Every structure is written in C-alpha cells, then in structure tokens.
Amino acid sequence: HAEIDPLFRLIERGALRLEFELSAHWPRVRTLMTRWEQMDLADASIVVMSELHVRSQVLTVDRRDFSAYRRNDRQLIDFVAPPKK
C-alpha cells in the first residue's frame, strides 16, 4: 500500500493529528446525523472536529459529501480530496 506511506509519514512528523472525544461531543454528532440523513458517525465526527479546529483541513476521499456538509450549519468545510475523475 505505497499510496498510504505519505499519510503515515505525516502522522510520524506530527503534521496530522486526530484527537476527538466522542463522549464529549455526542449531542452535536447526533444533531448532524439527524439533519443529514446519509451522514454516518465517522463523517459527523469529522464535521464536529472541523468546527472545533476551524483552521484545519479535512483529508477525505469523499469529495461529494464534504462539498455538501457545512460546519456550524452554514460554513464551507475546507477539505483536501483526490481530483475528480
């Protein structure tokens, strides 16, 4: 899986961090999952993390969903995804 090696190098350098306590943020996660019918737990958690860390970028392969989702109900989420095919 050579394509994931750069990702793990970012983690090793501390450039990519993921710190999230679901038990502290479940009410917001639940609200998002209720509002966005197709949103799963992982996506809802990522949206909440983007609300908590507003200067962050989301790394995703799900360009379509993250183009639609909004942080704080109205703000675009800055994300990085593979180019459209």
MOPAC internal coordinates of N, CA, C and O (Angstrom, degrees):
PM7 1SCF
backbone

  N    0.0000 0     0.00 0     0.00 0    0    0    0
  C    1.4529 1     0.00 0     0.00 0    1    0    0
  C    1.5289 1   110.17 1     0.00 0    2    1    0
  O    1.2310 1   120.93 1  -116.84 1    3    2    1
  N    1.2856 1   115.83 1    63.16 1    3    2    1
  C    1.4673 1   120.81 1  -177.38 1    5    3    2
  C    1.5146 1   112.29 1   -61.14 1    6    5    3
  O    1.2310 1   120.09 1   153.01 1    7    6    5
  N    1.3334 1   117.44 1   -26.99 1    7    6    5
  C    1.4621 1   119.44 1  -178.53 1    9    7    6
  C    1.5252 1   113.22 1   -68.19 1   10    9    7
  O    1.2310 1   119.39 1   160.59 1   11   10    9
  N    1.3269 1   118.77 1   -19.41 1   11   10    9
  C    1.4642 1   119.91 1   178.74 1   13   11   10
  C    1.5230 1   112.90 1   -93.44 1   14   13   11
  O    1.2310 1   119.87 1   169.56 1   15   14   13
  N    1.3252 1   117.86 1   -10.44 1   15   14   13
  C    1.4596 1   120.55 1   179.29 1   17   15   14
  C    1.5288 1   113.07 1   -55.72 1   18   17   15
  O    1.2310 1   118.93 1   134.07 1   19   18   17
  N    1.3349 1   119.65 1   -45.93 1   19   18   17
  C    1.4745 1   118.86 1   178.52 1   21   19   18
  C    1.5318 1   112.56 1   -59.77 1   22   21   19
  O    1.2310 1   120.60 1   145.22 1   23   22   21
  N    1.3173 1   116.46 1   -34.78 1   23   22   21
  C    1.4627 1   120.69 1   178.09 1   25   23   22
  C    1.5255 1   110.55 1   -62.31 1   26   25   23
  O    1.2310 1   120.49 1   134.07 1   27   26   25
  N    1.3150 1   116.68 1   -45.93 1   27   26   25
  C    1.4622 1   119.78 1  -179.16 1   29   27   26
  C    1.5255 1   112.30 1   -70.96 1   30   29   27
  O    1.2310 1   119.92 1   152.15 1   31   30   29
  N    1.3185 1   117.77 1   -27.85 1   31   30   29
  C    1.4673 1   119.68 1   173.57 1   33   31   30
  C    1.5311 1   110.36 1   -65.65 1   34   33   31
  O    1.2310 1   120.26 1   141.47 1   35   34   33
  N    1.3248 1   117.11 1   -38.53 1   35   34   33
  C    1.4721 1   120.12 1   175.89 1   37   35   34
  C    1.5278 1   110.81 1   -61.62 1   38   37   35
  O    1.2310 1   120.67 1   137.45 1   39   38   37
  N    1.3239 1   116.32 1   -42.55 1   39   38   37
  C    1.4678 1   120.64 1   178.89 1   41   39   38
  C    1.5238 1   110.15 1   -63.27 1   42   41   39
  O    1.2310 1   120.05 1   134.61 1   43   42   41
  N    1.3206 1   117.51 1   -45.39 1   43   42   41
  C    1.4675 1   121.64 1   179.74 1   45   43   42
  C    1.5216 1   111.87 1   -59.14 1   46   45   43
  O    1.2310 1   120.13 1   141.98 1   47   46   45
  N    1.3352 1   117.36 1   -38.02 1   47   46   45
  C    1.4710 1   121.67 1  -179.63 1   49   47   46
  C    1.5244 1   112.67 1   -78.65 1   50   49   47
  O    1.2310 1   120.21 1   171.56 1   51   50   49
  N    1.3156 1   117.20 1    -8.44 1   51   50   49
  C    1.4589 1   120.00 1  -177.81 1   53   51   50
  C    1.5166 1   112.93 1    81.84 1   54   53   51
  O    1.2310 1   120.21 1  -169.19 1   55   54   53
  N    1.3327 1   117.21 1    10.81 1   55   54   53
  C    1.4668 1   121.08 1  -179.19 1   57   55   54
  C    1.5245 1   111.67 1   -81.41 1   58   57   55
  O    1.2310 1   120.45 1   162.45 1   59   58   57
  N    1.3161 1   116.75 1   -17.55 1   59   58   57
  C    1.4576 1   121.75 1   179.72 1   61   59   58
  C    1.5154 1   107.92 1  -124.75 1   62   61   59
  O    1.2310 1   120.96 1   -64.42 1   63   62   61
  N    1.3173 1   115.77 1   115.58 1   63   62   61
  C    1.4649 1   120.40 1  -177.77 1   65   63   62
  C    1.5118 1   109.49 1  -123.32 1   66   65   63
  O    1.2310 1   121.66 1   -32.16 1   67   66   65
  N    1.3138 1   114.43 1   147.84 1   67   66   65
  C    1.4497 1   120.80 1   176.66 1   69   67   66
  C    1.5223 1   107.61 1  -138.90 1   70   69   67
  O    1.2310 1   121.24 1   -77.16 1   71   70   69
  N    1.3067 1   115.24 1   102.84 1   71   70   69
  C    1.4584 1   120.75 1   179.06 1   73   71   70
  C    1.5175 1   107.02 1  -128.76 1   74   73   71
  O    1.2310 1   120.62 1   -63.83 1   75   74   73
  N    1.3331 1   116.42 1   116.17 1   75   74   73
  C    1.4557 1   120.39 1  -176.51 1   77   75   74
  C    1.5159 1   109.13 1  -154.85 1   78   77   75
  O    1.2310 1   120.73 1   -52.05 1   79   78   77
  N    1.3040 1   116.20 1   127.95 1   79   78   77
  C    1.4590 1   122.68 1   178.43 1   81   79   78
  C    1.5284 1   107.49 1  -107.65 1   82   81   79
  O    1.2310 1   120.84 1   -81.01 1   83   82   81
  N    1.3276 1   115.99 1    98.99 1   83   82   81
  C    1.4618 1   120.85 1  -176.12 1   85   83   82
  C    1.5222 1   111.82 1   -57.44 1   86   85   83
  O    1.2310 1   120.09 1   141.45 1   87   86   85
  N    1.3162 1   117.43 1   -38.55 1   87   86   85
  C    1.4674 1   119.93 1  -177.68 1   89   87   86
  C    1.5238 1   112.28 1   -63.21 1   90   89   87
  O    1.2310 1   120.13 1   156.48 1   91   90   89
  N    1.3286 1   117.35 1   -23.52 1   91   90   89
  C    1.4655 1   120.81 1   178.91 1   93   91   90
  C    1.5270 1   112.26 1   -85.02 1   94   93   91
  O    1.2310 1   120.30 1   161.25 1   95   94   93
  N    1.3270 1   117.04 1   -18.75 1   95   94   93
  C    1.4680 1   120.47 1  -172.56 1   97   95   94
  C    1.5266 1   113.64 1  -124.84 1   98   97   95
  O    1.2310 1   120.05 1  -168.49 1   99   98   97
  N    1.3326 1   117.51 1    11.51 1   99   98   97
  C    1.4556 1   119.22 1  -175.56 1  101   99   98
  C    1.5223 1   114.27 1   -60.52 1  102  101   99
  O    1.2310 1   118.23 1   147.65 1  103  102  101
  N    1.3562 1   120.98 1   -32.35 1  103  102  101
  C    1.4742 1   117.29 1   178.77 1  105  103  102
  C    1.5338 1   112.44 1   -60.98 1  106  105  103
  O    1.2310 1   120.11 1   138.51 1  107  106  105
  N    1.3186 1   117.39 1   -41.49 1  107  106  105
  C    1.4675 1   120.26 1   179.11 1  109  107  106
  C    1.5266 1   110.45 1   -69.57 1  110  109  107
  O    1.2310 1   120.16 1   139.57 1  111  110  109
  N    1.3289 1   117.31 1   -40.43 1  111  110  109
  C    1.4618 1   121.40 1   177.16 1  113  111  110
  C    1.5256 1   109.66 1   -58.74 1  114  113  111
  O    1.2310 1   120.64 1   135.41 1  115  114  113
  N    1.3017 1   116.37 1   -44.59 1  115  114  113
  C    1.4723 1   120.87 1   179.70 1  117  115  114
  C    1.5224 1   111.21 1   -63.63 1  118  117  115
  O    1.2310 1   120.18 1   137.35 1  119  118  117
  N    1.3233 1   117.25 1   -42.65 1  119  118  117
  C    1.4633 1   121.08 1   178.08 1  121  119  118
  C    1.5227 1   110.59 1   -58.20 1  122  121  119
  O    1.2310 1   120.54 1   133.80 1  123  122  121
  N    1.3265 1   116.57 1   -46.20 1  123  122  121
  C    1.4638 1   120.35 1  -179.97 1  125  123  122
  C    1.5239 1   111.76 1   -63.49 1  126  125  123
  O    1.2310 1   120.23 1   136.15 1  127  126  125
  N    1.3223 1   117.17 1   -43.85 1  127  126  125
  C    1.4616 1   120.50 1  -178.91 1  129  127  126
  C    1.5214 1   111.50 1   -66.98 1  130  129  127
  O    1.2310 1   120.41 1   151.73 1  131  130  129
  N    1.3212 1   116.83 1   -28.27 1  131  130  129
  C    1.4637 1   120.76 1   176.29 1  133  131  130
  C    1.5262 1   110.27 1   -73.87 1  134  133  131
  O    1.2310 1   120.54 1   138.51 1  135  134  133
  N    1.3217 1   116.56 1   -41.49 1  135  134  133
  C    1.4666 1   121.74 1  -178.73 1  137  135  134
  C    1.5262 1   112.05 1   -69.92 1  138  137  135
  O    1.2310 1   120.42 1   135.98 1  139  138  137
  N    1.3277 1   116.81 1   -44.02 1  139  138  137
  C    1.4642 1   122.31 1  -177.82 1  141  139  138
  C    1.5276 1   107.57 1  -103.95 1  142  141  139
  O    1.2310 1   120.36 1   -80.61 1  143  142  141
  N    1.3001 1   116.92 1    99.39 1  143  142  141
  C    1.4623 1   122.27 1  -172.79 1  145  143  142
  C    1.5319 1   113.80 1   -55.26 1  146  145  143
  O    1.2310 1   119.90 1   142.10 1  147  146  145
  N    1.3247 1   117.79 1   -37.90 1  147  146  145
  C    1.4628 1   121.08 1  -177.08 1  149  147  146
  C    1.5271 1   112.96 1   -85.83 1  150  149  147
  O    1.2310 1   119.55 1   173.81 1  151  150  149
  N    1.3228 1   118.46 1    -6.19 1  151  150  149
  C    1.4633 1   121.46 1  -175.73 1  153  151  150
  C    1.5281 1   110.90 1   -72.54 1  154  153  151
  O    1.2310 1   121.11 1   -51.54 1  155  154  153
  N    1.3346 1   115.49 1   128.46 1  155  154  153
  C    1.4601 1   119.30 1   177.40 1  157  155  154
  C    1.5321 1   110.28 1   -94.95 1  158  157  155
  O    1.2310 1   120.93 1    -3.15 1  159  158  157
  N    1.3257 1   115.84 1   176.85 1  159  158  157
  C    1.4615 1   121.37 1  -177.05 1  161  159  158
  C    1.5248 1   111.59 1   -60.20 1  162  161  159
  O    1.2310 1   120.31 1   138.77 1  163  162  161
  N    1.3193 1   117.02 1   -41.23 1  163  162  161
  C    1.4685 1   120.02 1  -179.20 1  165  163  162
  C    1.5242 1   111.06 1   -62.55 1  166  165  163
  O    1.2310 1   120.14 1   131.33 1  167  166  165
  N    1.3378 1   117.34 1   -48.67 1  167  166  165
  C    1.4650 1   120.17 1  -179.66 1  169  167  166
  C    1.5211 1   111.59 1   -63.75 1  170  169  167
  O    1.2310 1   120.16 1   138.25 1  171  170  169
  N    1.3273 1   117.29 1   -41.75 1  171  170  169
  C    1.4666 1   120.17 1   179.06 1  173  171  170
  C    1.5246 1   110.51 1   -62.15 1  174  173  171
  O    1.2310 1   120.24 1   139.38 1  175  174  173
  N    1.3168 1   117.14 1   -40.62 1  175  174  173
  C    1.4627 1   120.73 1   178.48 1  177  175  174
  C    1.5246 1   110.95 1   -64.17 1  178  177  175
  O    1.2310 1   120.48 1   140.42 1  179  178  177
  N    1.3282 1   116.68 1   -39.58 1  179  178  177
  C    1.4666 1   120.65 1   178.68 1  181  179  178
  C    1.5219 1   110.72 1   -65.97 1  182  181  179
  O    1.2310 1   120.10 1   138.97 1  183  182  181
  N    1.3280 1   117.41 1   -41.03 1  183  182  181
  C    1.4686 1   120.14 1   177.83 1  185  183  182
  C    1.5275 1   109.99 1   -61.62 1  186  185  183
  O    1.2310 1   120.18 1   136.37 1  187  186  185
  N    1.3241 1   117.27 1   -43.63 1  187  186  185
  C    1.4690 1   120.17 1   178.59 1  189  187  186
  C    1.5273 1   110.34 1   -63.22 1  190  189  187
  O    1.2310 1   119.86 1   137.95 1  191  190  189
  N    1.3263 1   117.88 1   -42.05 1  191  190  189
  C    1.4661 1   119.85 1   177.24 1  193  191  190
  C    1.5223 1   110.66 1   -60.50 1  194  193  191
  O    1.2310 1   120.22 1   142.71 1  195  194  193
  N    1.3304 1   117.18 1   -37.29 1  195  194  193
  C    1.4694 1   119.57 1   178.49 1  197  195  194
  C    1.5211 1   111.14 1   -68.10 1  198  197  195
  O    1.2310 1   120.18 1   151.81 1  199  198  197
  N    1.3245 1   117.26 1   -28.19 1  199  198  197
  C    1.4670 1   120.62 1   175.15 1  201  199  198
  C    1.5260 1   110.94 1   -71.95 1  202  201  199
  O    1.2310 1   120.65 1   144.07 1  203  202  201
  N    1.3116 1   116.36 1   -35.93 1  203  202  201
  C    1.4658 1   121.23 1  -179.12 1  205  203  202
  C    1.5259 1   112.11 1   -75.41 1  206  205  203
  O    1.2310 1   120.58 1   149.55 1  207  206  205
  N    1.3201 1   116.50 1   -30.45 1  207  206  205
  C    1.4708 1   122.56 1  -176.38 1  209  207  206
  C    1.5290 1   108.02 1  -123.97 1  210  209  207
  O    1.2310 1   120.61 1  -102.35 1  211  210  209
  N    1.3168 1   116.44 1    77.65 1  211  210  209
  C    1.4655 1   121.69 1  -169.32 1  213  211  210
  C    1.5254 1   113.84 1   -64.95 1  214  213  211
  O    1.2310 1   119.21 1   157.35 1  215  214  213
  N    1.3092 1   119.11 1   -22.65 1  215  214  213
  C    1.4717 1   120.70 1   179.72 1  217  215  214
  C    1.5252 1   112.12 1   -90.53 1  218  217  215
  O    1.2310 1   120.39 1  -172.99 1  219  218  217
  N    1.3085 1   116.86 1     7.01 1  219  218  217
  C    1.4613 1   120.65 1  -177.70 1  221  219  218
  C    1.5268 1   111.15 1   -87.99 1  222  221  219
  O    1.2310 1   121.34 1   -15.21 1  223  222  221
  N    1.3204 1   115.05 1   164.79 1  223  222  221
  C    1.4540 1   122.43 1   172.28 1  225  223  222
  C    1.5196 1   107.97 1  -117.50 1  226  225  223
  O    1.2310 1   120.98 1   -37.50 1  227  226  225
  N    1.3094 1   115.73 1   142.50 1  227  226  225
  C    1.4554 1   121.57 1   176.40 1  229  227  226
  C    1.5254 1   108.09 1   -91.03 1  230  229  227
  O    1.2310 1   120.74 1   -48.96 1  231  230  229
  N    1.3134 1   116.18 1   131.04 1  231  230  229
  C    1.4580 1   122.57 1   175.99 1  233  231  230
  C    1.5270 1   106.79 1   -99.06 1  234  233  231
  O    1.2310 1   120.04 1   -63.48 1  235  234  233
  N    1.3306 1   117.53 1   116.52 1  235  234  233
  C    1.4612 1   120.68 1  -173.95 1  237  235  234
  C    1.5217 1   111.28 1  -146.88 1  238  237  235
  O    1.2310 1   120.79 1   -22.24 1  239  238  237
  N    1.3101 1   116.10 1   157.76 1  239  238  237
  C    1.4596 1   120.99 1   169.63 1  241  239  238
  C    1.5264 1   109.74 1  -102.01 1  242  241  239
  O    1.2310 1   120.68 1   178.76 1  243  242  241
  N    1.3128 1   116.30 1    -1.24 1  243  242  241
  C    1.4643 1   123.12 1  -175.12 1  245  243  242
  C    1.5319 1   111.00 1  -100.27 1  246  245  243
  O    1.2310 1   120.97 1  -113.09 1  247  246  245
  N    1.3051 1   115.75 1    66.91 1  247  246  245
  C    1.4697 1   122.13 1  -176.98 1  249  247  246
  C    1.5304 1   111.57 1   -57.47 1  250  249  247
  O    1.2310 1   120.08 1   137.35 1  251  250  249
  N    1.3256 1   117.45 1   -42.65 1  251  250  249
  C    1.4672 1   120.90 1  -174.80 1  253  251  250
  C    1.5330 1   111.80 1   -61.59 1  254  253  251
  O    1.2310 1   120.36 1   129.34 1  255  254  253
  N    1.3325 1   116.93 1   -50.66 1  255  254  253
  C    1.4689 1   119.15 1  -178.41 1  257  255  254
  C    1.5208 1   111.81 1   -66.56 1  258  257  255
  O    1.2310 1   120.05 1   136.21 1  259  258  257
  N    1.3348 1   117.51 1   -43.79 1  259  258  257
  C    1.4622 1   118.83 1  -176.94 1  261  259  258
  C    1.5222 1   112.73 1   -74.61 1  262  261  259
  O    1.2310 1   120.04 1   168.02 1  263  262  261
  N    1.3175 1   117.54 1   -11.98 1  263  262  261
  C    1.4675 1   120.22 1   169.83 1  265  263  262
  C    1.5230 1   110.38 1   -74.89 1  266  265  263
  O    1.2310 1   120.59 1   152.88 1  267  266  265
  N    1.3240 1   116.48 1   -27.12 1  267  266  265
  C    1.4679 1   121.48 1  -178.26 1  269  267  266
  C    1.5262 1   112.64 1   -91.31 1  270  269  267
  O    1.2310 1   120.13 1   140.92 1  271  270  269
  N    1.3291 1   117.35 1   -39.08 1  271  270  269
  C    1.4625 1   120.42 1  -176.97 1  273  271  270
  C    1.5241 1   110.84 1   -61.90 1  274  273  271
  O    1.2310 1   121.26 1   -27.48 1  275  274  273
  N    1.3344 1   115.20 1   152.52 1  275  274  273
  C    1.4624 1   121.78 1   178.85 1  277  275  274
  C    1.5226 1   109.41 1  -130.79 1  278  277  275
  O    1.2310 1   121.17 1   -40.69 1  279  278  277
  N    1.3202 1   115.36 1   139.31 1  279  278  277
  C    1.4690 1   119.80 1   173.20 1  281  279  278
  C    1.5255 1   106.68 1   -84.64 1  282  281  279
  O    1.2310 1   120.68 1   -36.35 1  283  282  281
  N    1.3035 1   116.31 1   143.65 1  283  282  281
  C    1.4689 1   122.39 1  -178.25 1  285  283  282
  C    1.5264 1   111.22 1    51.58 1  286  285  283
  O    1.2310 1   120.93 1  -146.75 1  287  286  285
  N    1.3188 1   115.83 1    33.25 1  287  286  285
  C    1.4663 1   125.31 1   174.51 1  289  287  286
  C    1.5171 1   115.82 1    71.10 1  290  289  287
  O    1.2310 1   118.78 1   170.33 1  291  290  289
  N    1.3296 1   119.94 1    -9.67 1  291  290  289
  C    1.4669 1   118.79 1  -175.36 1  293  291  290
  C    1.5272 1   114.97 1  -146.19 1  294  293  291
  O    1.2310 1   119.53 1   169.34 1  295  294  293
  N    1.3142 1   118.51 1   -10.66 1  295  294  293
  C    1.4688 1   120.72 1  -175.77 1  297  295  294
  C    1.5267 1   110.89 1   -98.83 1  298  297  295
  O    1.2310 1   121.18 1   -44.73 1  299  298  297
  N    1.3241 1   115.35 1   135.27 1  299  298  297
  C    1.4603 1   119.46 1   175.57 1  301  299  298
  C    1.5228 1   110.28 1   -59.33 1  302  301  299
  O    1.2310 1   120.87 1   -33.29 1  303  302  301
  N    1.2995 1   115.94 1   146.71 1  303  302  301
  C    1.4605 1   121.69 1   176.38 1  305  303  302
  C    1.5246 1   107.71 1   -96.62 1  306  305  303
  O    1.2310 1   120.69 1   -54.63 1  307  306  305
  N    1.3121 1   116.29 1   125.37 1  307  306  305
  C    1.4606 1   121.41 1   177.56 1  309  307  306
  C    1.5260 1   107.78 1   -74.75 1  310  309  307
  O    1.2310 1   120.31 1   -61.96 1  311  310  309
  N    1.3264 1   117.02 1   118.04 1  311  310  309
  C    1.4603 1   119.32 1  -178.45 1  313  311  310
  C    1.5185 1   111.09 1  -136.75 1  314  313  311
  O    1.2310 1   121.90 1   -20.31 1  315  314  313
  N    1.3334 1   113.97 1   159.69 1  315  314  313
  C    1.4548 1   122.80 1   176.05 1  317  315  314
  C    1.5235 1   106.35 1  -119.02 1  318  317  315
  O    1.2310 1   120.81 1   -51.09 1  319  318  317
  N    1.3390 1   116.05 1   128.91 1  319  318  317
  C    1.4637 1   121.23 1  -179.42 1  321  319  318
  C    1.5229 1   108.95 1  -143.30 1  322  321  319
  O    1.2310 1   120.79 1   -20.94 1  323  322  321
  N    1.3264 1   116.09 1   159.06 1  323  322  321
  C    1.4676 1   118.30 1   175.84 1  325  323  322
  C    1.5286 1   109.92 1   -59.05 1  326  325  323
  O    1.2310 1   120.08 1   -25.87 1  327  326  325
  N    1.3167 1   117.44 1   154.13 1  327  326  325
  C    1.4656 1   119.90 1   179.42 1  329  327  326
  C    1.5281 1   111.56 1   -61.79 1  330  329  327
  O    1.2310 1   121.23 1   -27.00 1  331  330  329
  N    1.3243 1   115.25 1   153.00 1  331  330  329
  C    1.4701 1   120.02 1   175.91 1  333  331  330
  C    1.5180 1   109.27 1   -64.16 1  334  333  331
  O    1.2310 1   121.18 1   -33.62 1  335  334  333
  N    1.3159 1   115.34 1   146.38 1  335  334  333
  C    1.4759 1   119.61 1   178.53 1  337  335  334
  C    1.5042 1   110.11 1   -95.55 1  338  337  335
  O    1.2310 1   120.10 1   180.00 1  339  338  337

